[in-house]
Amino acid sequence: MIEISKETIEKTMEALRKNQMTPYFCQTKEEAKAKVQELMQEGDIVTHGGSVTLKQCGIPELLKSGKYQYLDRSQEGLSREQVEEIYRKAFFADVYLTSSNAITESGTLFNVDGNCNRIAAITFGPKSVIVVAGVNKIVKDLDEAFDRLRTDAAPKNTQRLGCNTYCAKTGKCVSMNMENAEIGDGCKSEQRICCSYTVSSFQRVKGRIKVILVGEELGY
């Protein structure tokens, strides 16, 4: 279990506030689920990106409660075209839920996608974005965020998804073997999940992005 100090959590939350995001701290995933419910209204159009963290917190079950208009891309029998239509409808959602690949102590969100529907919705479209992340996602800076992606988040996610990528087979990104690797360096697999990178810093729309930090190790 990774150890994150109270001071580091408070520093990160204050930095998020300065970047016009609204931070919350919940000690457990059960408290995080309750906070998510508090931040939504009955009847809201809601959806989410792919996220182990949200599953661990029981968020999909909450969205299926019947209180919300849930755009559920995981329901059985959907064609690829229908799933992509849900991706597009997400831009008009009242609430979009996601986790983050990393959150820096300076208050920025670092996210990487393959399909890019998730990072697109984080940056524009849904009226409200709720980010749920375990404190294990907190890193010192963007360099650490990049390293976390290459050695932890990407390998574990590609293994979970059964992708035919270098990191799924070796547990690390191929760019780790490159001298002076930059963001964007990596494999050329058709199943690569690290295709587009975003850094969310100061937000023009104050409070649109809410960040729930959870005092547990969650997700990848």
Accessible surface in RSA format (square Angstrom, percent):
REM  Atomic radii and reference values for relative SASA: ProtOr
REM  Chains: A
REM  Algorithm: Lee & Richards
REM  Probe-radius: 1.40
REM  Slices: 20
REM RES _ NUM      All-atoms   Total-Side   Main-Chain    Non-polar    All polar
REM                ABS   REL    ABS   REL    ABS   REL    ABS   REL    ABS   REL
RES MET A   1   144.85  75.0  75.46  49.9  69.39 165.2  67.13  57.1  77.72 103.0
RES ILE A   2    75.12  42.8  61.12  45.5  14.01  33.8  69.48  50.0   5.65  15.3
RES GLU A   3   151.97  87.3 127.81  96.7  24.17  57.5  62.18 120.3  89.79  73.3
RES ILE A   4    39.23  22.3  15.83  11.8  23.40  56.4  17.97  12.9  21.26  57.7
RES SER A   5    55.31  46.7  39.24  52.4  16.06  37.0  44.22  94.2  11.08  15.5
RES LYS A   6   145.43  71.0 137.15  84.2   8.28  19.7  81.42  73.3  64.01  68.2
RES GLU A   7   121.36  69.7 116.21  87.9   5.15  12.3  64.81 125.4  56.54  46.2
RES THR A   8    30.79  21.9  28.55  28.9   2.25   5.4   6.60   8.9  24.19  36.6
RES ILE A   9    18.66  10.6  18.66  13.9   0.00   0.0  18.66  13.4   0.00   0.0
RES GLU A  10    89.72  51.5  84.53  63.9   5.19  12.4  38.49  74.4  51.24  41.8
RES LYS A  11   120.56  58.8 110.96  68.1   9.60  22.9  75.42  67.9  45.14  48.1
RES THR A  12     0.00   0.0   0.00   0.0   0.00   0.0   0.00   0.0   0.00   0.0
RES MET A  13    20.92  10.8  20.92  13.8   0.00   0.0  14.44  12.3   6.48   8.6
RES GLU A  14    76.13  43.7  76.13  57.6   0.00   0.0  35.11  67.9  41.02  33.5
RES ALA A  15    15.49  14.2  11.83  18.2   3.67   8.3  14.39  20.3   1.10   2.9
RES LEU A  16     0.00   0.0   0.00   0.0   0.00   0.0   0.00   0.0   0.00   0.0
RES ARG A  17   116.42  48.9 103.10  52.6  13.32  31.7  45.21  61.8  71.20  43.2
RES LYS A  18   147.66  72.0 126.28  77.5  21.39  50.9  79.49  71.5  68.17  72.6
RES ASN A  19    22.24  15.3  22.24  21.5   0.00   0.0   0.21   0.5  22.03  21.3
RES GLN A  20    39.38  22.0  37.92  27.7   1.46   3.5   6.67  14.2  32.71  24.8
RES MET A  21     3.97   2.1   0.00   0.0   3.97   9.4   0.22   0.2   3.74   5.0
RES THR A  22    45.68  32.5  44.12  44.7   1.57   3.7  30.18  40.5  15.50  23.4
RES PRO A  23    10.92   8.0   2.33   2.1   8.59  31.2   2.33   1.9   8.59  53.4
RES TYR A  24    52.80  24.6  50.10  28.5   2.70   7.0  35.31  26.5  17.48  21.6
RES PHE A  25    78.35  39.2  50.16  31.1  28.19  73.4  50.16  30.4  28.19  80.7
RES CYS A  26     7.65   5.8   6.50   7.2   1.15   2.7   1.15   2.9   6.50   7.0
RES GLN A  27   101.03  56.5  98.62  72.1   2.41   5.7  40.72  86.7  60.31  45.7
RES THR A  28    43.58  31.0  43.58  44.2   0.00   0.0  40.69  54.7   2.89   4.4
RES LYS A  29    65.39  31.9  65.28  40.1   0.12   0.3  31.08  28.0  34.31  36.6
RES GLU A  30   112.50  64.6 103.43  78.2   9.07  21.6  68.36 132.2  44.14  36.0
RES GLU A  31    86.52  49.7  79.94  60.5   6.58  15.7  38.09  73.7  48.43  39.5
RES ALA A  32     0.00   0.0   0.00   0.0   0.00   0.0   0.00   0.0   0.00   0.0
RES LYS A  33    69.22  33.8  69.22  42.5   0.00   0.0  29.26  26.3  39.95  42.6
RES ALA A  34    59.43  54.6  51.16  78.9   8.27  18.8  54.76  77.1   4.68  12.4
RES LYS A  35    42.02  20.5  40.07  24.6   1.95   4.6  18.37  16.5  23.65  25.2
RES VAL A  36     0.00   0.0   0.00   0.0   0.00   0.0   0.00   0.0   0.00   0.0
RES GLN A  37    67.10  37.5  62.80  45.9   4.30  10.2  16.04  34.2  51.05  38.7
RES GLU A  38   120.53  69.2  88.13  66.7  32.40  77.1  45.44  87.9  75.08  61.3
RES LEU A  39    41.13  22.9  18.60  13.3  22.53  56.6  23.19  16.3  17.94  48.3
RES MET A  40    12.23   6.3   0.00   0.0  12.23  29.1   0.29   0.2  11.94  15.8
RES GLN A  41   135.78  75.9 130.77  95.6   5.00  11.9  39.64  84.4  96.14  72.9
RES GLU A  42   132.05  75.8 103.90  78.6  28.15  67.0  36.10  69.8  95.96  78.3
RES GLY A  43    38.33  47.3   0.00   N/A  38.33  47.3  30.30  83.2   8.02  18.0
RES ASP A  44    23.77  16.7  22.61  22.5   1.17   2.8   0.95   2.2  22.82  22.8
RES ILE A  45    53.96  30.7  53.96  40.2   0.00   0.0  53.96  38.9   0.00   0.0
RES VAL A  46     0.00   0.0   0.00   0.0   0.00   0.0   0.00   0.0   0.00   0.0
RES THR A  47     3.20   2.3   3.20   3.2   0.00   0.0   0.20   0.3   3.00   4.5
RES HIS A  48    23.60  12.9  19.67  13.7   3.93  10.1  17.63  18.2   5.97   6.9
RES GLY A  49     0.06   0.1   0.00   N/A   0.06   0.1   0.01   0.0   0.05   0.1
RES GLY A  50    38.83  47.9   0.00   N/A  38.83  47.9  19.61  53.8  19.23  43.1
RES SER A  51    13.07  11.0   1.65   2.2  11.42  26.3   7.67  16.3   5.40   7.6
RES VAL A  52    23.83  15.7  19.51  17.7   4.31  10.4  19.60  17.0   4.23  11.5
RES THR A  53     1.45   1.0   0.87   0.9   0.58   1.4   0.00   0.0   1.45   2.2
RES LEU A  54     1.18   0.7   1.18   0.8   0.00   0.0   1.18   0.8   0.00   0.0
RES LYS A  55   136.09  66.4 119.50  73.3  16.60  39.5  75.56  68.0  60.53  64.5
RES GLN A  56    80.24  44.9  59.45  43.4  20.79  49.5  29.46  62.7  50.78  38.5
RES CYS A  57     6.03   4.6   0.00   0.0   6.03  14.2   1.85   4.7   4.18   4.5
RES GLY A  58    15.83  19.5   0.00   N/A  15.83  19.5  15.41  42.3   0.42   0.9
RES ILE A  59     0.00   0.0   0.00   0.0   0.00   0.0   0.00   0.0   0.00   0.0
RES PRO A  60    16.00  11.7  16.00  14.6   0.00   0.0  16.00  13.2   0.00   0.0
RES GLU A  61   108.24  62.1  97.79  74.0  10.44  24.9  57.95 112.1  50.28  41.1
RES LEU A  62    12.14   6.8   8.64   6.2   3.50   8.8  12.12   8.5   0.02   0.0
RES LEU A  63     1.00   0.6   0.00   0.0   1.00   2.5   0.00   0.0   1.00   2.7
RES LYS A  64   121.13  59.1  89.83  55.1  31.30  74.5  50.59  45.5  70.54  75.1
RES SER A  65    59.76  50.5  19.48  26.0  40.27  92.8  31.12  66.3  28.64  40.1
RES GLY A  66    68.47  84.4   0.00   N/A  68.47  84.4  36.06  99.0  32.41  72.6
RES LYS A  67    84.63  41.3  74.61  45.8  10.02  23.9  47.77  43.0  36.86  39.3
RES TYR A  68    19.22   9.0   3.08   1.8  16.14  42.0   1.91   1.4  17.31  21.3
RES GLN A  69   104.65  58.5  96.50  70.5   8.14  19.4  41.91  89.2  62.73  47.6
RES TYR A  70    40.34  18.8  13.76   7.8  26.58  69.2  12.94   9.7  27.40  33.8
RES LEU A  71    36.34  20.2  32.93  23.6   3.40   8.6  35.32  24.8   1.02   2.7
RES ASP A  72    16.85  11.8  16.14  16.1   0.72   1.7   6.59  15.5  10.26  10.2
RES ARG A  73    59.10  24.8  49.88  25.4   9.22  21.9   8.51  11.6  50.59  30.7
RES SER A  74    78.77  66.6  48.25  64.4  30.52  70.3  47.16 100.4  31.60  44.3
RES GLN A  75    89.47  50.0  76.20  55.7  13.27  31.6  24.93  53.1  64.54  49.0
RES GLU A  76   176.61 101.4 145.97 110.4  30.64  72.9  65.37 126.4 111.24  90.8
RES GLY A  77    80.94  99.8   0.00   N/A  80.94  99.8  42.70 117.2  38.24  85.6
RES LEU A  78    49.84  27.8  22.93  16.4  26.91  67.6  22.99  16.1  26.85  72.3
RES SER A  79    48.81  41.2  38.12  50.9  10.70  24.6  43.87  93.4   4.94   6.9
RES ARG A  80   123.06  51.7 111.76  57.0  11.30  26.9  64.48  88.1  58.58  35.5
RES GLU A  81   124.55  71.5 117.88  89.2   6.68  15.9  64.84 125.4  59.72  48.8
RES GLN A  82    89.23  49.9  85.48  62.5   3.75   8.9  29.65  63.1  59.58  45.2
RES VAL A  83    21.74  14.3  21.74  19.7   0.00   0.0  21.74  18.9   0.00   0.0
RES GLU A  84    57.18  32.8  56.91  43.1   0.27   0.6   9.93  19.2  47.25  38.6
RES GLU A  85    79.95  45.9  79.95  60.5   0.00   0.0  29.54  57.1  50.40  41.2
RES ILE A  86    18.72  10.7  18.72  13.9   0.00   0.0  18.72  13.5   0.00   0.0
RES TYR A  87    31.90  14.9  28.70  16.3   3.20   8.3  21.34  16.0  10.56  13.0
RES ARG A  88   139.70  58.7 138.25  70.5   1.45   3.4  55.70  76.1  84.00  50.9
RES LYS A  89   102.04  49.8  99.00  60.7   3.04   7.2  46.63  42.0  55.41  59.0
RES ALA A  90     6.10   5.6   6.10   9.4   0.00   0.0   6.10   8.6   0.00   0.0
RES PHE A  91    69.56  34.8  64.84  40.2   4.72  12.3  64.84  39.3   4.72  13.5
RES PHE A  92   165.82  83.0 149.21  92.4  16.61  43.2 155.46  94.3  10.36  29.7
RES ALA A  93     0.52   0.5   0.00   0.0   0.52   1.2   0.00   0.0   0.52   1.4
RES ASP A  94    28.65  20.1  27.09  27.0   1.56   3.7   6.51  15.3  22.14  22.1
RES VAL A  95     4.20   2.8   4.20   3.8   0.00   0.0   4.20   3.7   0.00   0.0
RES TYR A  96     3.38   1.6   3.38   1.9   0.00   0.0   3.22   2.4   0.16   0.2
RES LEU A  97     0.00   0.0   0.00   0.0   0.00   0.0   0.00   0.0   0.00   0.0
RES THR A  98     0.00   0.0   0.00   0.0   0.00   0.0   0.00   0.0   0.00   0.0
RES SER A  99     9.16   7.7   8.45  11.3   0.72   1.6   8.45  18.0   0.72   1.0
RES SER A 100     1.58   1.3   0.00   0.0   1.58   3.6   1.35   2.9   0.23   0.3
RES ASN A 101    19.18  13.2  18.02  17.4   1.16   2.8   0.82   2.0  18.36  17.7
RES ALA A 102     0.35   0.3   0.35   0.5   0.00   0.0   0.35   0.5   0.00   0.0
RES ILE A 103     0.00   0.0   0.00   0.0   0.00   0.0   0.00   0.0   0.00   0.0
RES THR A 104     0.34   0.2   0.34   0.3   0.00   0.0   0.34   0.5   0.00   0.0
RES GLU A 105    31.55  18.1  30.90  23.4   0.65   1.5   2.53   4.9  29.02  23.7
RES SER A 106    73.49  62.1  56.22  75.0  17.27  39.8  49.67 105.8  23.82  33.4
RES GLY A 107     0.00   0.0   0.00   N/A   0.00   0.0   0.00   0.0   0.00   0.0
RES THR A 108    15.72  11.2  15.72  15.9   0.00   0.0  15.47  20.8   0.26   0.4
RES LEU A 109     0.07   0.0   0.00   0.0   0.07   0.2   0.00   0.0   0.07   0.2
RES PHE A 110     0.57   0.3   0.57   0.4   0.00   0.0   0.57   0.3   0.00   0.0
RES ASN A 111     0.12   0.1   0.12   0.1   0.00   0.0   0.00   0.0   0.12   0.1
RES VAL A 112     9.06   6.0   1.26   1.1   7.79  18.8   1.26   1.1   7.79  21.1
RES ASP A 113    15.82  11.1  14.17  14.1   1.65   3.9   3.91   9.2  11.91  11.9
RES GLY A 114    27.12  33.4   0.00   N/A  27.12  33.4   9.58  26.3  17.53  39.3
RES ASN A 115    98.34  67.8  63.83  61.7  34.51  83.1  13.39  32.2  84.95  82.1
RES CYS A 116    31.67  24.0  29.90  33.3   1.78   4.2  20.31  51.5  11.36  12.3
RES ASN A 117    26.33  18.2  18.16  17.5   8.17  19.7  13.46  32.4  12.87  12.4
RES ARG A 118    21.94   9.2  21.94  11.2   0.00   0.0   7.64  10.4  14.31   8.7
RES ILE A 119     9.02   5.1   8.71   6.5   0.31   0.7   8.77   6.3   0.26   0.7
RES ALA A 120    33.83  31.1  26.44  40.8   7.39  16.8  32.84  46.2   0.99   2.6
RES ALA A 121     1.10   1.0   1.10   1.7   0.00   0.0   1.10   1.6   0.00   0.0
RES ILE A 122     0.43   0.2   0.43   0.3   0.00   0.0   0.43   0.3   0.00   0.0
RES THR A 123    74.77  53.2  47.94  48.6  26.82  63.9  41.23  55.4  33.53  50.7
RES PHE A 124   158.82  79.5 157.75  97.7   1.06   2.8 158.82  96.3   0.00   0.0
RES GLY A 125    27.90  34.4   0.00   N/A  27.90  34.4   5.08  13.9  22.82  51.1
RES PRO A 126     0.95   0.7   0.00   0.0   0.95   3.5   0.00   0.0   0.95   5.9
RES LYS A 127   151.71  74.0 131.32  80.6  20.38  48.5  92.44  83.2  59.26  63.1
RES SER A 128    13.69  11.6  13.69  18.3   0.00   0.0  13.31  28.4   0.38   0.5
RES VAL A 129     0.00   0.0   0.00   0.0   0.00   0.0   0.00   0.0   0.00   0.0
RES ILE A 130     0.02   0.0   0.02   0.0   0.00   0.0   0.02   0.0   0.00   0.0
RES VAL A 131     0.12   0.1   0.12   0.1   0.00   0.0   0.12   0.1   0.00   0.0
RES VAL A 132     0.00   0.0   0.00   0.0   0.00   0.0   0.00   0.0   0.00   0.0
RES ALA A 133     0.00   0.0   0.00   0.0   0.00   0.0   0.00   0.0   0.00   0.0
RES GLY A 134     0.00   0.0   0.00   N/A   0.00   0.0   0.00   0.0   0.00   0.0
RES VAL A 135     7.62   5.0   7.62   6.9   0.00   0.0   7.62   6.6   0.00   0.0
RES ASN A 136    11.04   7.6   7.07   6.8   3.98   9.6   3.77   9.1   7.28   7.0
RES LYS A 137     6.14   3.0   6.14   3.8   0.00   0.0   0.00   0.0   6.14   6.5
RES ILE A 138     8.97   5.1   1.09   0.8   7.89  19.0   1.09   0.8   7.89  21.4
RES VAL A 139    13.15   8.7   9.63   8.7   3.52   8.5  13.15  11.4   0.00   0.0
RES LYS A 140   132.04  64.4 124.01  76.1   8.03  19.1  66.44  59.8  65.60  69.9
RES ASP A 141    55.08  38.6  53.96  53.7   1.13   2.7  28.68  67.5  26.41  26.3
RES LEU A 142    69.23  38.6  66.37  47.5   2.86   7.2  66.67  46.8   2.56   6.9
RES ASP A 143   109.23  76.5 105.77 105.3   3.46   8.2  26.42  62.2  82.81  82.6
RES GLU A 144    77.08  44.3  74.36  56.3   2.73   6.5  28.80  55.7  48.29  39.4
RES ALA A 145     0.60   0.6   0.00   0.0   0.60   1.4   0.00   0.0   0.60   1.6
RES PHE A 146    18.57   9.3  18.57  11.5   0.00   0.0  18.57  11.3   0.00   0.0
RES ASP A 147    60.79  42.6  60.78  60.5   0.01   0.0  19.00  44.7  41.79  41.7
RES ARG A 148    23.37   9.8  18.02   9.2   5.34  12.7  17.66  24.1   5.71   3.5
RES LEU A 149     8.17   4.5   7.02   5.0   1.15   2.9   7.70   5.4   0.46   1.2
RES ARG A 150    27.98  11.7  27.49  14.0   0.50   1.2   3.12   4.3  24.86  15.1
RES THR A 151    66.15  47.0  47.29  47.9  18.86  45.0  32.35  43.4  33.80  51.1
RES ASP A 152    35.90  25.1  35.47  35.3   0.44   1.0  13.12  30.9  22.78  22.7
RES ALA A 153     0.67   0.6   0.59   0.9   0.08   0.2   0.67   0.9   0.00   0.0
RES ALA A 154     3.96   3.6   3.04   4.7   0.92   2.1   3.96   5.6   0.00   0.0
RES PRO A 155     3.36   2.5   3.36   3.1   0.00   0.0   3.36   2.8   0.00   0.0
RES LYS A 156    91.71  44.7  88.57  54.3   3.13   7.5  49.73  44.8  41.98  44.7
RES ASN A 157    23.95  16.5  23.95  23.1   0.00   0.0   3.93   9.5  20.02  19.4
RES THR A 158     0.81   0.6   0.77   0.8   0.04   0.1   0.77   1.0   0.04   0.1
RES GLN A 159    94.88  53.1  70.64  51.6  24.24  57.7  32.45  69.1  62.43  47.3
RES ARG A 160   101.17  42.5  62.76  32.0  38.41  91.4  45.40  62.1  55.76  33.8
RES LEU A 161    99.83  55.6  68.11  48.7  31.72  79.7  72.94  51.2  26.89  72.4
RES GLY A 162    61.48  75.8   0.00   N/A  61.48  75.8  34.93  95.9  26.55  59.5
RES CYS A 163    20.87  15.8  11.88  13.3   8.99  21.1   0.75   1.9  20.12  21.7
RES ASN A 164    91.09  62.8  83.05  80.3   8.04  19.4  26.61  64.0  64.48  62.3
RES THR A 165     4.74   3.4   2.15   2.2   2.59   6.2   4.74   6.4   0.00   0.0
RES TYR A 166    74.02  34.6  66.27  37.7   7.75  20.2  53.58  40.3  20.44  25.2
RES CYS A 167    12.66   9.6  11.58  12.9   1.08   2.5   1.94   4.9  10.72  11.6
RES ALA A 168    19.13  17.6   6.76  10.4  12.38  28.2   6.93   9.8  12.20  32.3
RES LYS A 169   154.21  75.2 114.46  70.2  39.75  94.6  77.32  69.6  76.90  81.9
RES THR A 170    71.55  50.9  35.95  36.4  35.60  84.8  44.73  60.1  26.82  40.5
RES GLY A 171    29.89  36.9   0.00   N/A  29.89  36.9  17.64  48.4  12.25  27.4
RES LYS A 172    79.59  38.8  79.59  48.8   0.00   0.0  36.89  33.2  42.70  45.5
RES CYS A 173    20.60  15.6  19.72  22.0   0.88   2.1   3.58   9.1  17.02  18.4
RES VAL A 174    34.74  22.9  33.89  30.7   0.85   2.1  33.89  29.4   0.85   2.3
RES SER A 175     0.33   0.3   0.00   0.0   0.33   0.8   0.00   0.0   0.33   0.5
RES MET A 176    73.54  38.1  43.89  29.0  29.66  70.6  46.29  39.4  27.25  36.1
RES ASN A 177    90.43  62.4  51.91  50.2  38.52  92.8  33.32  80.2  57.11  55.2
RES MET A 178    80.86  41.9  63.91  42.3  16.94  40.3  59.90  50.9  20.96  27.8
RES GLU A 179   158.19  90.8 125.92  95.3  32.27  76.8  52.89 102.3 105.31  86.0
RES ASN A 180   131.97  91.0 101.30  97.9  30.67  73.8  38.82  93.4  93.14  90.0
RES ALA A 181    25.26  23.2   3.22   5.0  22.05  50.2   3.25   4.6  22.01  58.3
RES GLU A 182   124.25  71.3 119.53  90.4   4.72  11.2  38.40  74.3  85.86  70.1
RES ILE A 183    84.90  48.3  60.42  45.0  24.48  59.0  60.42  43.5  24.48  66.4
RES GLY A 184    34.91  43.0   0.00   N/A  34.91  43.0  21.93  60.2  12.97  29.1
RES ASP A 185    51.29  35.9  45.78  45.6   5.51  13.0   3.47   8.2  47.82  47.7
RES GLY A 186     8.35  10.3   0.00   N/A   8.35  10.3   1.99   5.5   6.36  14.2
RES CYS A 187    26.58  20.1  19.59  21.9   6.99  16.4  17.17  43.5   9.41  10.1
RES LYS A 188   181.90  88.7 150.24  92.2  31.66  75.4 112.28 101.1  69.63  74.2
RES SER A 189    34.23  28.9  13.22  17.6  21.01  48.4  20.43  43.5  13.80  19.3
RES GLU A 190   178.58 102.5 141.94 107.4  36.64  87.2  66.18 128.0 112.40  91.8
RES GLN A 191    89.62  50.1  80.22  58.6   9.40  22.4  32.41  69.0  57.21  43.4
RES ARG A 192    40.82  17.1  31.67  16.1   9.15  21.8  17.86  24.4  22.96  13.9
RES ILE A 193    37.35  21.3  34.74  25.9   2.61   6.3  34.77  25.0   2.58   7.0
RES CYS A 194    16.64  12.6  16.64  18.6   0.00   0.0   5.19  13.2  11.44  12.3
RES CYS A 195    70.33  53.2  40.54  45.2  29.79  70.0  19.17  48.6  51.16  55.2
RES SER A 196    42.07  35.6  38.03  50.8   4.04   9.3  17.22  36.7  24.85  34.8
RES TYR A 197    51.62  24.1  23.46  13.3  28.16  73.3  20.58  15.5  31.04  38.3
RES THR A 198    29.44  20.9  23.98  24.3   5.46  13.0  29.44  39.5   0.01   0.0
RES VAL A 199    69.55  45.8  40.99  37.1  28.56  68.8  40.99  35.6  28.56  77.5
RES SER A 200     7.91   6.7   3.05   4.1   4.87  11.2   6.11  13.0   1.80   2.5
RES SER A 201    51.21  43.3  48.25  64.4   2.96   6.8  17.56  37.4  33.64  47.1
RES PHE A 202   119.77  59.9 101.14  62.6  18.63  48.5 101.14  61.3  18.63  53.3
RES GLN A 203    31.22  17.5  29.50  21.6   1.72   4.1   2.60   5.5  28.62  21.7
RES ARG A 204   229.22  96.2 199.70 101.8  29.52  70.3  72.14  98.6 157.08  95.2
RES VAL A 205    94.21  62.0  89.10  80.7   5.11  12.3  92.81  80.6   1.40   3.8
RES LYS A 206   160.93  78.5 135.48  83.1  25.45  60.6  78.21  70.4  82.72  88.1
RES GLY A 207    16.39  20.2   0.00   N/A  16.39  20.2  13.37  36.7   3.02   6.8
RES ARG A 208    27.59  11.6  22.51  11.5   5.08  12.1  20.79  28.4   6.80   4.1
RES ILE A 209     1.21   0.7   1.08   0.8   0.13   0.3   1.08   0.8   0.13   0.4
RES LYS A 210    35.93  17.5  35.93  22.0   0.00   0.0  19.57  17.6  16.35  17.4
RES VAL A 211     0.00   0.0   0.00   0.0   0.00   0.0   0.00   0.0   0.00   0.0
RES ILE A 212     0.00   0.0   0.00   0.0   0.00   0.0   0.00   0.0   0.00   0.0
RES LEU A 213     0.00   0.0   0.00   0.0   0.00   0.0   0.00   0.0   0.00   0.0
RES VAL A 214     0.00   0.0   0.00   0.0   0.00   0.0   0.00   0.0   0.00   0.0
RES GLY A 215    18.85  23.3   0.00   N/A  18.85  23.3   4.19  11.5  14.66  32.8
RES GLU A 216    36.85  21.2  36.53  27.6   0.32   0.8  20.35  39.4  16.51  13.5
RES GLU A 217    83.79  48.1  63.70  48.2  20.09  47.8  18.55  35.9  65.24  53.3
RES LEU A 218     6.39   3.6   5.25   3.8   1.13   2.8   6.39   4.5   0.00   0.0
RES GLY A 219    14.31  17.6   0.00   N/A  14.31  17.6   0.91   2.5  13.40  30.0
RES TYR A 220    63.62  29.7  56.55  32.2   7.07  18.4  23.60  17.7  40.01  49.3
END  Absolute sums over single chains surface
CHAIN  1 A    10930.4       8711.7       2218.8       5533.3       5397.1
END  Absolute sums over all chains
TOTAL         10930.4       8711.7       2218.8       5533.3       5397.1
